Amino acid sequence: MKKITFLLVALCATVFANAADFEMVEAEFVYYAEYSSPEGHNFYTSIYSDMTWEEDTETGYYVPVSEGNYIYLDAYAATTTSFVGTYTFDANDTYAAGTFSASYSGWVNVDASGVETDLALTAGTVTITSNGAGLGYTVTYNLTDENSTVHTGTYSLAAEVIGIYDQDGNDYSASISDVTAISNVEASLEVYTSNGNIVVPAEVGQRIEVYNMMGQTLYSGVAQNAETTISGLATQQVLVVRAGNKTAKVVL
């Protein structure tokens, strides 16, 4: 009896990763001034897989009519001009910068008939980084829902599939300032990756620099050969590489 009880407890404590999650392809950020305070500025964030939506004639709201997933997050940023940053699940709904509230955030599964299953979140983080001015954003999430299922993903979303609005539905993108060290791309750089390293073709003596999407310098050096191999950088991130007047974005 003790062995059976122990086995049941172990099974109940297991956290399951969901291999059936769909790829996320678009996002929407809505700034709510009325729910903001000096402690946190509210950006209601929605991240969607590729689904078909139709208007509900009774409510006037658009609803999914095909299979997929979406995330909705009641996120709080440090400023009104940027939602770039890492947000952590807040069980106490403090609405502080760097958190997303438990009460107004969730993971939604949609079946082939368009029926939605809304699951509360119980833990996790979401990180949003800028891909550079006008290049969209990368979203990385690790979220646990009420069924102890873990949802993880990293998706780079182009500016064309991202909507940024205020609470009245007006375009708010002009008020957003991306956090990035790269403001201009003068020419293309033929960078490639090999065995977890970045290989940069550059003239001997040229300065080579690597930035992450937060604008932080991860590498700076001078080319000693026709190709420079840069190793030791963390994988699963989007990086910007500059050599002389040439720039490239690479996923390591």
C-alpha positions in Angstrom: 0.0 0.0 0.0 2.8 2.4 0.8 4.5 1.8 -2.5 1.2 2.4 -4.4 0.6 5.6 -2.5 4.1 6.8 -3.2 3.7 6.0 -6.9 0.4 8.0 -7.1 2.1 11.0 -5.4 5.0 10.9 -7.8 2.7 10.8 -10.8 0.6 13.8 -9.5 3.8 15.8 -9.0 5.0 15.2 -12.5 5.2 18.2 -14.8 4.4 17.5 -18.4 5.8 19.3 -21.5 3.2 19.8 -24.2 4.6 18.6 -27.6 1.3 19.5 -29.3 1.7 23.3 -29.0 1.5 25.3 -32.2 4.1 27.7 -33.5 3.4 31.3 -32.6 3.3 33.6 -35.6 1.9 37.0 -34.4 1.5 39.2 -31.4 -0.4 42.2 -30.1 0.6 44.7 -27.4 -2.0 47.1 -26.0 -1.0 49.9 -23.6 -3.6 50.6 -20.9 -3.0 53.9 -19.3 -5.9 53.5 -16.9 -4.4 50.4 -15.4 -0.9 51.7 -15.2 1.0 53.3 -12.2 4.5 54.4 -11.4 5.1 50.9 -10.2 4.2 49.3 -13.5 2.8 50.2 -16.9 0.2 47.9 -18.3 0.9 46.3 -21.7 -1.8 43.6 -22.3 0.1 41.1 -24.4 -1.4 38.5 -26.8 0.7 35.9 -28.7 -1.1 33.8 -31.3 -0.5 30.7 -33.5 -1.7 30.7 -37.1 -5.5 30.6 -36.7 -8.6 31.7 -38.6 -10.8 34.3 -36.8 -14.3 35.4 -37.5 -16.6 38.0 -36.0 -19.2 36.7 -33.6 -22.4 38.4 -34.8 -23.9 38.5 -31.3 -21.0 40.0 -29.4 -19.1 41.7 -32.2 -15.8 40.1 -31.0 -13.6 38.1 -33.2 -13.3 34.4 -32.2 -11.0 31.6 -33.5 -12.7 29.0 -35.8 -9.7 26.8 -36.3 -7.2 24.8 -34.2 -4.3 26.5 -32.4 -3.1 28.2 -29.2 -2.8 31.6 -27.9 -1.3 33.3 -24.7 -2.7 36.4 -23.0 -0.6 38.2 -20.4 -1.5 41.1 -18.2 2.1 42.4 -18.2 3.6 45.4 -16.5 6.6 47.2 -17.9 9.0 49.7 -16.3 8.1 52.5 -18.8 5.3 53.6 -21.2 7.7 53.5 -24.2 9.0 50.0 -24.2 7.6 46.5 -23.4 11.0 44.9 -23.9 12.1 42.9 -20.9 11.4 39.8 -18.8 8.1 39.3 -17.0 7.6 36.8 -14.2 4.4 35.2 -13.0 2.9 37.1 -10.0 0.6 35.0 -7.9 -0.2 38.1 -5.7 -1.2 40.4 -8.5 1.0 43.3 -7.3 1.0 44.8 -10.9 4.7 45.7 -10.4 7.1 46.2 -13.3 8.6 43.0 -14.6 5.6 40.9 -13.7 2.4 39.5 -15.3 -0.6 39.0 -13.1 -2.2 35.6 -12.3 -5.8 36.8 -12.5 -5.7 38.2 -16.0 -3.2 35.9 -17.8 -3.7 32.5 -19.3 -3.0 29.8 -22.0 -5.7 28.9 -24.4 -6.1 25.7 -26.4 -8.4 25.9 -29.4 -9.7 22.6 -31.0 -10.5 22.1 -34.7 -14.1 23.3 -34.1 -13.0 26.6 -32.6 -13.9 25.5 -29.0 -11.6 27.3 -26.5 -10.1 25.8 -23.3 -8.9 28.6 -21.1 -6.2 27.4 -18.7 -4.9 29.6 -15.8 -1.2 30.0 -15.5 0.6 29.0 -12.3 4.2 29.8 -12.9 6.6 31.0 -15.6 8.4 33.8 -17.4 8.1 35.6 -20.7 11.0 37.5 -22.3 10.5 40.0 -25.1 13.6 41.4 -26.9 13.9 43.8 -29.8 15.2 42.5 -33.1 16.3 46.1 -34.0 14.5 49.2 -35.1 11.7 48.2 -37.4 12.6 44.5 -37.3 10.0 43.2 -34.8 10.5 41.3 -31.6 11.6 37.9 -30.3 9.4 36.3 -27.7 10.7 33.5 -25.4 8.4 31.9 -22.9 8.4 29.1 -20.3 4.9 28.8 -18.8 3.2 26.3 -16.6 -0.6 26.0 -16.7 -3.1 24.7 -14.1 -2.8 21.1 -15.5 1.0 21.2 -14.8 1.7 21.3 -18.5 4.8 23.3 -19.4 4.7 25.4 -22.6 8.0 26.6 -24.0 9.0 28.5 -27.2 11.2 31.1 -28.8 9.8 32.9 -31.8 11.2 35.8 -33.8 8.2 37.9 -35.1 8.6 40.4 -37.9 7.2 43.9 -37.5 4.5 43.1 -40.0 2.8 40.6 -37.7 2.9 42.7 -34.6 0.2 45.2 -33.6 0.9 47.9 -31.0 -2.2 49.9 -29.8 -3.5 52.0 -27.0 -6.5 51.2 -25.0 -8.8 53.0 -27.5 -7.5 51.0 -30.4 -5.3 53.7 -31.8 -1.8 52.9 -33.2 0.7 53.3 -30.4 3.8 52.1 -32.2 5.2 55.7 -32.6 5.4 55.9 -28.8 7.6 52.8 -28.5 11.4 53.1 -28.6 13.2 49.8 -29.2 16.1 49.0 -27.0 19.0 48.1 -29.4 22.6 49.1 -30.1 22.1 48.7 -33.9 20.3 51.6 -35.6 21.5 51.3 -39.2 22.3 48.4 -41.4 24.8 49.7 -44.0 25.5 46.4 -45.9 24.9 42.7 -45.6 27.4 40.5 -43.9 27.7 36.8 -44.9 27.9 35.4 -41.3 27.2 31.7 -40.7 27.2 29.3 -37.8 29.1 26.0 -37.3 29.0 23.7 -34.3 27.5 26.3 -32.0 30.0 29.0 -33.1 29.6 32.1 -35.2 31.9 32.4 -38.2 32.5 36.0 -39.5 34.2 36.7 -42.8 36.1 40.0 -42.5 39.2 41.8 -43.6 42.2 41.4 -41.4 42.3 44.3 -38.9 38.5 44.9 -39.1 36.7 45.4 -35.8 34.1 42.6 -35.1 31.3 43.1 -32.6 28.4 40.9 -31.5 25.3 42.2 -29.7 22.3 40.6 -28.2 18.8 42.0 -28.8 19.0 44.1 -25.6 22.0 46.0 -27.2 24.6 44.4 -24.9 28.0 43.8 -26.4 28.8 40.0 -26.1 32.0 40.1 -28.2 34.5 42.7 -29.5 37.7 41.9 -31.2 39.8 42.4 -34.3 39.9 40.0 -37.3 43.3 38.2 -37.5 42.3 36.0 -40.5 39.9 36.0 -43.4 37.4 34.3 -41.2 37.0 34.7 -37.4 35.3 32.0 -35.3 33.6 33.3 -32.2 32.8 30.6 -29.6 31.5 30.5 -26.1 28.2 32.4 -26.7 24.9 31.1 -25.3 22.8 29.3 -27.9 19.1 29.7 -28.6 19.3 33.5 -29.0 19.1 36.0 -31.8 22.4 38.0 -32.2 23.5 41.0 -34.3 27.0 40.8 -35.8 28.9 43.8 -37.1 32.2 43.8 -39.0 33.3 47.2 -40.4 30.3 48.7 -42.1 28.5 45.4 -42.6 25.8 43.9 -40.3 23.9 40.7 -40.0 21.4 39.0 -37.7 22.0 35.4 -36.8 20.2 32.8 -34.7 22.8 30.8 -32.8 
